[in-house]
Amino acid sequence: MVSTLIRMELKKLVMQKEIHIILAICTLMIGLSQKVYYSVEEVQLYRFSKSLLDFVPMVGYLFLLFPIIVAVARVLPFEYEQKMMELLATYKYGRKIFLLVKLIVLFCYCAFIVFYFFLVAGIISYFFYGLDNWMLDIESIGYMYIDLGGEWRVWEVLAFEYVYLLLSTFTFVLCLFLVAQFVRRSIFIMLIGGATFLVVELFDKYVTRFINHDYINLIIKYSFNRLVNFEFLNVFTFPQLFIGLIIGMLLLIIVNILVEGITVND
């Protein structure tokens, strides 16, 4: 029965035209951004590996969250906006199972989106530079945006970046999902999610040049922006981040389930 629900939720997600539109826009933007970012010809070995490893953490994260924000905004309020809440209350397995199914679908969606953005970056990098050796030690590549320390191969760093972004984006999903349980209007959920990201980015890139305040810097330092662009690695080690993200996700799932029991009769 749960597998049937998952298929139904996936089908509803795929049918949302807003997701296709924002994904197409972000794909175009990430393509143009990578072309501009690497427009200067450089005489450098292993440029494909370096561009693929660096681009998503440095630039691609700017577009990564928007398809996810739209997905959350369309998945949770769907029944509420379609006036199906009374029908849903008769579901024999309970709304908590239904909520968990939605979270499973969103986790799968995050896994797809992160993979998709790496795929787009890889295709563009291949177009500019061709392939090189993925078994190469990253010390041979030179300076990288992410400094992991130790001996890492290119494919290992790519796997690390994928897992890191998957955990980071799903943590953001759980926080926005919690907000969505109270807001229940797609447009407002999109505005809240987008504003959370864009306002911090605006302050980080521009406002702090003129206003340098400790509280503002603290908010920026521990924002989701800094989480998804890997700058948390300057504050925490990966084991600390991994454990913290896992614990945070579990707590957020529990909170979402508890809140669902409170808001179900609203």
N, C-alpha and C positions, 0 to 999 in steps of 0.2 A: 504493500500500500504506500509506503514511504517513497519507493522508487517511482511509483505513478505520480505522486505529488511533485517530486523533483522534476520529472519530465514535463509536467504541466507548467510549473513555474519557469522552467527554461524556455518553454514555448512562448509564454507570456512575455518573458524578457526579450527574446529575439524579435517579437512582433512590435516592440516599441520603436516607432520611427525616429523618435528623438535620439535614441542611442546610436542609430546608424548615421544620423546627421552629424552629431558631435564627434563620432569616431572618424568620419570622413574628413571633417575640418581639422581635427588633431593630426591625422595622418598627413594631410597636406602641409600643415604647419611644421611638423617635425621633419618632413622632407626638405622644406625650404630652409629651415633653421640649420639642418646639418649641411646643406649645400653652402650656405653662407659661412658657417663656422669653419668649414674645411675648404673654402674657396681658394685660399693661398696655397700654391704648390710648394710642397716641402720635400726636400731630399732627405728622406728618413726611411730606414728599414722598418718593416713590420707595421706599416701605417694602418692597415686594416684592423689588426688586433687592438692597436692603441685607440683608434677612433671608436671601435665598438665598445671597448671597456670604459672609455671616458664619457661618451656622448650622453647616454641616458642619465648618469649621475649629475652631469654638469648642466645639461640643457633639457633633455627629454622629460625629466620629472615635471617640468612646467606644464606639460600636456597630459601627463599620465593620469592625474586625478579627475580630470573633467568627465571622461566617459564613465568613471566609477561613481562620481557624484550623481550623474543623470540616472544611472542604473538604480542606485539606492532610492532616488526620488520617485522612480516609476514602480519599483517592486513592492515596497511596503504599503503605500497609500492606494494601491490599485483597487482593492476590494472596497475601501472606504469611498473612493471617488466614483466607483461603479454602483454604489448603493447595495452592496452585497454583504454587509456586516451581519444583518439578521440571519441570512442564510448560512453564513460562516459559523455563527454561534451554535448551529445544530450539528456541526461536524463532530462525529463520534469520537475521534481521537484527540480532540481538544485543540484549542488555538495555540498552545505552547508548541506542539509538534509542528503545526503549520508555520510558526515563527522560525523554528529551527531549520525547517526545510528551506525557507527563504534565505537564511544565513548560509546554508550549504551551497545554494545556488549562487549567492554573491561571492563566496569564497572561490568557487569554480570560475566565476566571471573574472575575478581579480587575477587568478592564475593565467587565464587566457589573455587578458589585457596586457599584463607584464610581458608575457611571451611575445605577443603581437608587436609591441613597441621595440623589443630587442630584434625581432625579425625585420621590421621596417628599417631600423638602424643598420642591421647587417647587410640587407640588400643594397642600401645606398652606399655603404662603405665598400662593398664588393664592386659596385659600379665604378667608383672612383679609383680604387686601389687594387682590386683583385684579392684573392685569398693568400694567406700565409700560414705559418705553422702554429696550430692551436696547442701543440704540446710544448711550445716554447716557454722557457722560464721568463717571468715578467721583468726580471732585472735586465734582460737583454733589450727590452722595449724602451727603457729610460723612464723619465718622470711620468707618473700617473696621478690622476686626480685623487684616487683612493690609495692611501698608503697602508697596506695590511701588515707589512713586516714579514719576515720569514721567506721561505721558498714557496712560491705559488706558480702554477702553470696557467696559461691563458684560459683554458676551459674551466679550471678550478675557480678562477676569479669570476668568470661569467656565471657559474653555478652559485657562487656566493652572492653575487649581485641579484640574481633571480630570487633566491630564497629570502634575502633581506627585503627586497621590494615587495614580495608577496606578503610577508608578515607585516610590513609597515602599512601597506595599502589596506589590508584587511582590518588592521587596528583602527585606521581612519574610518572604514566602513562601519565598524561596530559603534564608534562614537556618533557618526551621522545617523545610523539606524536608531540609536537611542533618542536622538532629537526628533527623528521622523515619527516616533510613536506618539509624540505630543502635538506635532505640527499637522501631520496628515494631509498636507496639500503639496503636490509635487513642485509647483513653482516656488513656494517658499522654502522647501527643502533645498532646491537647487541654489536659490539665492544665499541661504545660510552657508551651505557647503562651499560655494564659490567665493563668497565674501571672506570666509575664514581663511581661505588660501590666498586670495588676491590681496587683501588688506595687509597681511603679514609680508607678502612679497613686495608690496609697494613701500611699506615702511623700511624693510630691509635694504632695498636697492636705492631709495631716494630720500625718504623723510629723515632717516638717521644721519644723513649728511649735514642736516641743518639743526636737528634736535637730537641730542645725544643724552638720553636719560637711562638710568640704571634699570628701571622697571620695564621700559620699552625694549631694551636690549635683552633682558631676561626672558620676556615673552617670546621674542624672536628666536633666542637661543634654544628654547625648548618647544618650538612650534612644530606642527606637522611638516611644514616646508623643510625645516632642517632635518627632520627624520627621513623623509623620502629622498633628499639629495645627499644622504650619507654623512652629513656633517656631525651627526650624533657620534660617529666613530672618533671624533676629536675629543669627545667628553667621556665616552664609555668604550670598553673593549667589546668585541663581538659576542663573547660568551655572556657578558653582563646584559647586553642589548637583547640577545636571543632569549635568555631567561626572563628578562623584564617584559618583552613583547608577548611571550607565551602566557605568563601570569596575567598580564594586562588583558589579553584577549579572553582568557577564561573568566576573569572577573566581569568583563564587559558583557559576555554572553549571559552570565548569571543575572546581572543587573537588568539586561534587556528582557529576560524571562520574567523576573519579578515585576518590572514595570508594566509588562504586557498584562499581567493580572490586575494591575491597578487601573489601567486605561481601557480595558476591554468593555467596560460598561459606560464609558463616556459617550 
